[in-house]
Amino acid sequence: MRPVSSWGRLNADLHDVVNLRDPDAAASVLAERRPGVALGMARSYGDVCLNPGGILWSTKGLDHFVHFDEQLGLLRCEAGVLVRDIQRIAVTRGWMLAVTPGTQFVTVGGALANDVHGKNHHVQGSFGDHVRWLKLLRSDGEIIECGPAERADWFAATVGGMGLTGLVLEAELQLRRVTGPWMQAETVPYENLDEFFALADASEEEWEHTVSWIDCIGSREGRGLFMRANHAKAQARVEPRVRSMAMPVVPPMSLVNRLTLRPFNAAYFHLHKASTTVVHHEAFSYPLDNVQDWNRLYGPRGFYQYQSVVPRSVQRDASKAMLNEITRSGEGSFLAVLKTFGNRLSPGMLSFPMPGATLALDFPNRGDRTLALFSRLDAIVREAGGRIYCAKDARMPRALFEAGYPRLAEFLPYRDPGISSGMSRRLMGS
């Protein structure tokens, strides 16, 4: 048994971690060591990848590439392969993953189980939209091969299914053509939410990647920086030397607090002017990956991330209401991201994206005061008909989960009885 925590570092409960290295031997391991749940890089923020007091099946050893068709861009790999490794190998051959989250340090299995999204949902959808086939191992030894056109019900349950339908052993991914690793990017400051939503709507047709940083404490109007990018045409450039930084220790208290947030947010907004530049895709898509262990900034009590999505019809009013609550509470966030999802259906029964606006914020763990703010935000999300992202959640009430995911009853028959997580017990009872 050893302590394991997720990226939010809210706790470090003891777990029995079983390292999987041989896919052919995985069935016997699962049969003998259960109930458990798969663990990749533990980059989710809450308890979706944790099983306090129980078993974790670590998939980091299942990290082999199986086959790559360079003509069609079809990659088959094991579930423990990192997004970073796919990107760095594929881009030299004119391909990249169509959808990635805000960090490259996630496994294929984790990306699939949480049906991650990126900054280009309105063009490319979510990660599951580009999975063509997967091999699922049930805890009783049954192997299920499924995809969008093969046992589609199992596929829809597994994509976004939080690892609760079985252990993904392999997946086949459809990559997308690119001319190289470079992106043409623009930054446009905006002063309020009306300007943000106008920029988001105007950018959807001509820009693939759109996202914004929003100042959720220094401006009641919701000022921020809107960033958009397209893959650049092939051109000769020298690979920049990126200096990696690290947070070497956990400070005795959170460095993100009322004294630092307001001046830091103001400086960040005013130092970034309207600009156009060519940047490496890693710098645009994964800006925090060069700061190792940045989650330590929040001190020994860790932090929560609160990510919601609300329908397009109420996105402005609901976003404004949430920002007002955050401003009144004084519990601001520096890592605050506002973006819109496209008008398309998600591939998974429990996938998070839906047409509308999604707001993601990081909050230092200040106990009851932070949880009280979340209760007020929950009320806004529920009234709006929205939902909370399970990959980021550590405390969502069960009633809000059931209201936000209307296909839950359809999903439950596909659960593997030999799989349990902290989140499944909290939100589903087992």
C-alpha positions as CSV (number, residue, x, y, z in Angstrom):
1,M,0.0,0.0,0.0
2,R,1.3,3.5,-0.8
3,P,-0.2,7.0,-0.8
4,V,-1.6,8.1,-4.2
5,S,-3.1,11.5,-5.0
6,S,-4.6,13.0,-8.2
7,W,-3.5,16.3,-9.7
8,G,-5.5,18.4,-7.2
9,R,-3.5,17.0,-4.3
10,L,-6.5,17.2,-2.0
11,N,-5.6,13.9,-0.2
12,A,-3.1,11.1,-0.5
13,D,-5.0,8.0,0.6
14,L,-3.3,4.6,0.7
15,H,-3.8,2.3,-2.4
16,D,-2.6,-1.1,-3.4
17,V,-1.0,-0.2,-6.8
18,V,-0.7,-3.1,-9.2
19,N,1.6,-2.4,-12.2
20,L,0.4,-3.9,-15.5
21,R,3.1,-4.5,-18.1
22,D,1.8,-7.5,-20.2
23,P,-1.6,-7.2,-21.8
24,D,-1.9,-11.0,-22.1
25,A,-1.5,-11.3,-18.3
26,A,-3.9,-8.5,-17.4
27,A,-6.9,-10.8,-17.3
28,S,-5.5,-12.9,-14.5
29,V,-4.4,-9.8,-12.6
30,L,-7.8,-8.3,-12.7
31,A,-9.5,-11.6,-11.7
32,E,-7.3,-11.9,-8.6
33,R,-7.0,-8.2,-7.6
34,R,-10.4,-6.5,-7.6
35,P,-12.4,-4.4,-7.2
36,G,-10.0,-1.8,-8.7
37,V,-9.8,1.0,-11.3
38,A,-7.3,1.9,-13.9
39,L,-4.7,4.5,-13.1
40,G,-2.8,6.3,-15.8
41,M,-0.8,9.5,-15.1
42,A,-3.3,10.7,-12.3
43,R,-3.8,14.0,-14.1
44,S,-7.5,14.2,-13.4
45,Y,-8.1,16.5,-10.5
46,G,-10.4,14.6,-8.2
47,D,-11.3,10.9,-7.4
48,V,-12.2,9.5,-10.8
49,C,-8.8,7.7,-10.9
50,L,-8.6,6.9,-7.2
51,N,-9.8,4.0,-5.1
52,P,-9.1,4.9,-1.5
53,G,-8.1,1.9,0.5
54,G,-8.4,-0.3,-2.6
55,I,-6.6,-1.4,-5.7
56,L,-5.3,0.6,-8.6
57,W,-4.3,-1.1,-11.9
58,S,-1.5,1.1,-13.2
59,T,-1.4,1.2,-17.0
60,K,1.8,3.1,-17.5
61,G,3.6,-0.1,-18.4
62,L,1.2,-0.7,-21.3
63,D,3.0,1.8,-23.4
64,H,3.7,0.1,-26.7
65,F,2.8,1.3,-30.2
66,V,1.2,-1.6,-32.1
67,H,0.9,-0.3,-35.7
68,F,0.9,3.0,-37.6
69,D,-0.5,3.3,-41.1
70,E,1.3,6.4,-42.4
71,Q,-0.8,6.7,-45.5
72,L,-4.2,6.7,-43.6
73,G,-3.0,8.1,-40.3
74,L,-4.4,5.2,-38.3
75,L,-2.5,4.5,-35.1
76,R,-3.1,1.4,-32.9
77,C,-1.4,1.5,-29.5
78,E,-1.8,0.3,-25.9
79,A,-3.7,2.3,-23.4
80,G,-0.7,3.5,-21.4
81,V,0.9,5.4,-24.3
82,L,1.2,9.1,-23.6
83,V,-0.4,11.8,-25.7
84,R,3.1,13.5,-25.8
85,D,4.7,10.5,-27.3
86,I,2.1,10.2,-30.0
87,Q,2.4,13.9,-30.9
88,R,6.2,13.9,-31.1
89,I,6.4,10.8,-33.2
90,A,3.4,11.6,-35.5
91,V,4.2,15.2,-36.3
92,T,7.4,14.3,-38.0
93,R,5.4,12.2,-40.3
94,G,2.7,14.8,-41.1
95,W,0.1,13.7,-38.6
96,M,-1.2,14.7,-35.1
97,L,-3.9,13.8,-32.8
98,A,-7.1,15.6,-33.7
99,V,-8.1,16.4,-30.1
100,T,-5.9,16.7,-27.0
101,P,-6.5,18.2,-23.6
102,G,-4.5,21.0,-22.0
103,T,-1.6,18.7,-21.1
104,Q,0.3,16.1,-23.0
105,F,1.0,14.1,-19.9
106,V,-2.1,11.9,-20.1
107,T,-2.5,8.4,-21.4
108,V,-4.6,7.2,-24.3
109,G,-6.7,5.2,-21.8
110,G,-7.3,8.2,-19.6
111,A,-8.1,10.5,-22.5
112,L,-10.7,7.9,-23.7
113,A,-12.2,7.2,-20.3
114,N,-12.8,10.9,-19.7
115,D,-13.5,11.7,-23.4
116,V,-11.2,14.8,-23.2
117,H,-11.8,17.9,-25.3
118,G,-9.4,20.5,-26.5
119,K,-9.6,24.1,-27.9
120,N,-11.1,22.9,-31.2
121,H,-14.4,21.2,-30.2
122,H,-16.4,23.2,-32.7
123,V,-14.3,21.7,-35.5
124,Q,-13.0,18.3,-34.2
125,G,-15.3,17.3,-31.4
126,S,-13.9,15.3,-28.5
127,F,-11.3,12.6,-28.2
128,G,-13.8,9.8,-28.6
129,D,-14.9,11.2,-32.0
130,H,-11.5,10.0,-33.4
131,V,-11.4,6.5,-31.8
132,R,-12.1,3.9,-34.4
133,W,-11.8,0.7,-32.3
134,L,-10.9,-0.3,-28.8
135,K,-10.2,-3.6,-26.9
136,L,-11.9,-3.7,-23.5
137,L,-11.0,-6.2,-20.8
138,R,-13.7,-7.0,-18.3
139,S,-12.7,-8.0,-14.8
140,D,-14.2,-11.5,-15.4
141,G,-11.8,-12.0,-18.3
142,E,-14.2,-11.2,-21.1
143,I,-12.7,-9.3,-24.0
144,I,-15.0,-6.9,-25.8
145,E,-13.9,-5.3,-29.1
146,C,-16.0,-2.3,-30.1
147,G,-16.1,0.9,-32.0
148,P,-18.6,3.4,-33.6
149,A,-19.7,0.7,-36.0
150,E,-19.1,-2.4,-34.0
151,R,-20.9,-3.0,-30.7
152,A,-21.6,0.7,-30.7
153,D,-23.5,0.5,-27.4
154,W,-20.4,-0.7,-25.6
155,F,-18.3,1.9,-27.3
156,A,-20.7,4.7,-26.2
157,A,-20.6,3.5,-22.7
158,T,-16.8,3.2,-22.5
159,V,-16.0,6.6,-24.1
160,G,-16.4,9.0,-21.3
161,G,-17.4,6.1,-19.0
162,M,-14.7,7.0,-16.3
163,G,-13.1,3.6,-16.6
164,L,-16.1,1.9,-15.2
165,T,-16.9,-0.5,-18.0
166,G,-13.6,-2.4,-18.0
167,L,-9.9,-1.9,-18.6
168,V,-9.0,-0.5,-22.1
169,L,-6.0,-2.5,-23.4
170,E,-5.6,-1.0,-26.9
171,A,-7.2,1.6,-29.1
172,E,-7.0,2.6,-32.7
173,L,-7.0,6.3,-33.3
174,Q,-7.6,8.3,-36.5
175,L,-5.0,11.1,-36.6
176,R,-5.3,14.3,-38.7
177,R,-3.1,15.7,-41.4
178,V,-0.8,18.6,-40.5
179,T,1.9,20.4,-42.4
180,G,4.2,20.7,-39.4
181,P,4.3,21.6,-35.7
182,W,3.7,25.3,-36.1
183,M,0.5,27.4,-35.5
184,Q,-0.5,30.8,-36.6
185,A,-1.9,32.4,-33.4
186,E,-3.7,35.6,-32.5
187,T,-4.4,37.2,-29.1
188,V,-7.3,39.6,-28.8
189,P,-8.0,41.4,-25.5
190,Y,-11.7,41.8,-24.6
191,E,-13.4,43.9,-21.9
192,N,-16.6,42.0,-21.1
193,L,-18.5,38.8,-21.8
194,D,-20.5,40.3,-24.7
195,E,-17.2,40.9,-26.5
196,F,-16.0,37.4,-25.6
197,F,-19.1,35.7,-27.1
198,A,-19.0,37.9,-30.2
199,L,-15.4,36.9,-30.7
200,A,-16.2,33.2,-30.1
201,D,-19.0,33.2,-32.6
202,A,-17.0,35.2,-35.2
203,S,-14.0,32.9,-34.9
204,E,-15.7,29.5,-35.3
205,E,-15.8,29.5,-39.1
206,E,-12.1,30.5,-39.8
207,W,-10.2,29.4,-36.7
208,E,-9.8,25.8,-35.5
209,H,-8.5,26.5,-32.0
210,T,-10.2,29.1,-29.7
211,V,-9.9,29.6,-26.0
212,S,-9.7,32.5,-23.5
213,W,-8.2,33.4,-20.2
214,I,-10.7,35.4,-18.1
215,D,-10.0,37.6,-15.1
216,C,-12.5,36.4,-12.7
217,I,-11.6,38.6,-9.8
218,G,-10.2,41.9,-11.1
219,S,-13.1,42.8,-13.4
220,R,-16.8,42.5,-12.8
221,E,-17.5,42.7,-16.5
222,G,-15.4,39.6,-17.3
223,R,-12.4,41.0,-19.2
224,G,-9.9,38.6,-20.7
225,L,-7.6,37.5,-23.5
226,F,-9.1,35.6,-26.4
227,M,-6.6,33.3,-28.2
228,R,-7.2,31.6,-31.5
229,A,-5.0,29.6,-33.8
230,N,-4.8,27.5,-37.0
231,H,-2.1,25.1,-38.1
232,A,0.4,27.1,-40.1
233,K,1.6,26.2,-43.6
234,A,4.8,24.3,-43.8
235,Q,7.8,26.6,-43.3
236,A,11.4,26.4,-42.2
237,R,11.8,27.4,-38.6
238,V,14.4,26.7,-35.9
239,E,12.9,24.7,-33.0
240,P,12.9,27.1,-30.0
241,R,14.7,26.2,-26.8
242,V,12.0,26.2,-24.2
243,R,13.3,26.5,-20.6
244,S,11.5,24.2,-18.3
245,M,10.7,25.5,-14.9
246,A,9.7,23.5,-11.8
247,M,8.0,24.1,-8.4
248,P,10.6,22.2,-6.3
249,V,8.7,22.2,-3.0
250,V,5.3,22.6,-1.5
251,P,5.0,26.0,0.1
252,P,3.5,26.1,3.6
253,M,0.5,28.0,2.3
254,S,-1.1,28.5,-1.1
255,L,0.7,31.1,-3.2
256,V,-2.6,31.7,-5.0
257,N,-4.5,33.9,-2.5
258,R,-6.3,37.2,-2.1
259,L,-3.0,39.2,-1.8
260,T,-1.5,37.8,-5.0
261,L,-4.5,37.2,-7.3
262,R,-5.7,40.7,-8.0
263,P,-2.4,42.3,-8.9
264,F,-1.2,39.2,-10.8
265,N,-4.4,39.1,-12.9
266,A,-4.2,42.8,-13.6
267,A,-0.6,42.6,-14.7
268,Y,-1.3,39.5,-16.9
269,F,-4.1,41.3,-18.7
270,H,-2.3,44.6,-19.3
271,L,1.0,43.0,-20.4
272,H,-0.7,41.0,-23.2
273,K,-1.6,43.2,-26.1
274,A,-3.3,42.3,-29.4
275,S,-0.7,40.2,-31.3
276,T,-0.2,37.8,-34.2
277,T,2.6,35.2,-34.2
278,V,3.7,31.8,-35.3
279,V,4.2,29.5,-32.3
280,H,5.0,25.8,-31.8
281,H,1.9,23.8,-31.2
282,E,3.1,22.7,-27.7
283,A,3.5,26.3,-26.5
284,F,-0.1,27.1,-27.7
285,S,-1.8,23.9,-26.6
286,Y,0.1,22.9,-23.4
287,P,1.4,26.2,-21.8
288,L,1.6,24.7,-18.3
289,D,3.6,21.6,-19.3
290,N,6.8,23.5,-19.0
291,V,6.2,24.2,-15.3
292,Q,6.8,20.9,-13.6
293,D,4.6,20.2,-10.5
294,W,2.8,23.5,-10.8
295,N,0.1,22.0,-8.7
296,R,2.3,22.5,-5.7
297,L,1.7,26.2,-5.9
298,Y,-1.6,25.7,-4.0
299,G,0.2,24.5,-0.9
300,P,-0.3,21.4,1.3
301,R,-4.1,21.4,1.2
302,G,-4.2,21.2,-2.5
303,F,-6.8,22.7,-4.8
304,Y,-10.1,22.1,-6.6
305,Q,-10.9,22.6,-10.2
306,Y,-14.5,23.5,-11.0
307,Q,-15.4,23.1,-14.6
308,S,-19.0,23.5,-15.8
309,V,-20.8,23.7,-19.1
310,V,-24.1,25.5,-19.6
311,P,-26.4,25.5,-22.7
312,R,-25.9,28.1,-25.4
313,S,-29.3,29.6,-24.8
314,V,-28.3,30.8,-21.4
315,Q,-24.5,30.8,-21.6
316,R,-24.0,34.6,-21.2
317,D,-26.3,35.0,-18.2
318,A,-25.2,31.8,-16.4
319,S,-21.5,32.7,-17.0
320,K,-22.1,36.2,-15.7
321,A,-23.9,34.9,-12.6
322,M,-21.0,32.5,-11.8
323,L,-18.4,35.2,-12.2
324,N,-20.4,37.5,-9.9
325,E,-20.5,34.8,-7.2
326,I,-16.8,34.3,-7.5
327,T,-16.1,38.1,-7.3
328,R,-18.3,38.4,-4.2
329,S,-16.6,35.5,-2.5
330,G,-13.1,36.8,-3.0
331,E,-12.1,33.2,-3.9
332,G,-10.7,34.1,-7.3
333,S,-8.7,31.9,-9.7
334,F,-5.8,32.7,-11.9
335,L,-6.1,29.7,-14.1
336,A,-9.6,30.6,-15.3
337,V,-10.5,29.4,-18.8
338,L,-13.7,30.3,-20.7
339,K,-14.5,28.8,-24.1
340,T,-17.4,27.5,-26.2
341,F,-18.3,24.0,-27.4
342,G,-19.6,23.5,-30.9
343,N,-23.1,22.4,-31.8
344,R,-22.5,18.7,-32.0
345,L,-23.4,15.5,-30.1
346,S,-20.8,13.8,-27.9
347,P,-19.9,10.1,-28.7
348,G,-20.2,8.9,-25.1
349,M,-23.2,8.3,-22.8
350,L,-21.4,10.3,-20.1
351,S,-19.3,12.6,-22.2
352,F,-19.0,16.1,-20.8
353,P,-19.2,18.4,-23.9
354,M,-22.5,19.9,-24.9
355,P,-23.3,23.0,-27.1
356,G,-22.7,26.0,-24.9
357,A,-20.0,27.7,-22.8
358,T,-17.6,26.0,-20.4
359,L,-15.9,27.8,-17.6
360,A,-13.0,26.1,-15.8
361,L,-11.4,27.6,-12.6
362,D,-8.8,26.5,-10.0
363,F,-9.4,27.3,-6.4
364,P,-7.1,26.7,-3.4
365,N,-8.7,24.4,-0.9
366,R,-9.9,26.6,2.0
367,G,-12.3,24.1,3.4
368,D,-15.9,25.0,4.1
369,R,-15.6,28.5,2.6
370,T,-14.6,27.0,-0.8
371,L,-17.2,24.3,-0.7
372,A,-19.9,27.0,0.1
373,L,-18.9,28.8,-3.0
374,F,-19.2,25.6,-5.0
375,S,-22.7,25.1,-3.7
376,R,-23.8,28.5,-5.0
377,L,-22.1,27.8,-8.4
378,D,-23.9,24.4,-8.5
379,A,-27.2,26.1,-8.1
380,I,-26.5,28.3,-11.1
381,V,-25.3,25.3,-13.2
382,R,-28.4,23.2,-12.3
383,E,-30.9,26.0,-13.0
384,A,-29.2,26.6,-16.4
385,G,-29.5,22.9,-17.3
386,G,-25.7,22.4,-17.3
387,R,-23.3,19.8,-15.9
388,I,-19.9,19.5,-14.1
389,Y,-16.9,17.7,-15.7
390,C,-16.2,14.5,-13.9
391,A,-12.5,14.4,-14.8
392,K,-12.1,17.7,-12.8
393,D,-14.5,17.0,-10.0
394,A,-13.9,16.0,-6.3
395,R,-17.1,17.0,-4.6
396,M,-20.1,17.2,-7.0
397,P,-23.4,16.3,-5.2
398,R,-25.0,13.1,-6.5
399,A,-28.2,15.0,-7.4
400,L,-26.4,17.4,-9.6
401,F,-24.6,14.5,-11.4
402,E,-27.8,12.7,-12.0
403,A,-29.5,15.9,-13.3
404,G,-26.5,16.8,-15.6
405,Y,-26.1,13.4,-17.2
406,P,-29.5,12.3,-18.5
407,R,-28.1,9.1,-20.1
408,L,-26.9,7.7,-16.7
409,A,-29.6,5.1,-16.5
410,E,-28.7,3.9,-20.0
411,F,-25.0,3.7,-18.9
412,L,-25.4,1.7,-15.7
413,P,-26.0,-1.8,-17.2
414,Y,-22.6,-1.6,-18.8
415,R,-20.7,-1.1,-15.5
416,D,-18.2,-3.7,-14.6
417,P,-19.0,-5.1,-11.1
418,G,-15.3,-5.6,-10.5
419,I,-14.5,-1.9,-10.9
420,S,-15.0,0.7,-8.3
421,S,-13.5,4.2,-7.7
422,G,-13.9,7.0,-5.2
423,M,-16.0,8.8,-7.7
424,S,-18.3,5.9,-8.5
425,R,-19.0,5.3,-4.9
426,R,-19.7,9.0,-4.3
427,L,-21.9,9.5,-7.3
428,M,-23.3,6.0,-8.1
429,G,-23.2,4.3,-4.7
430,S,-20.7,1.5,-5.6
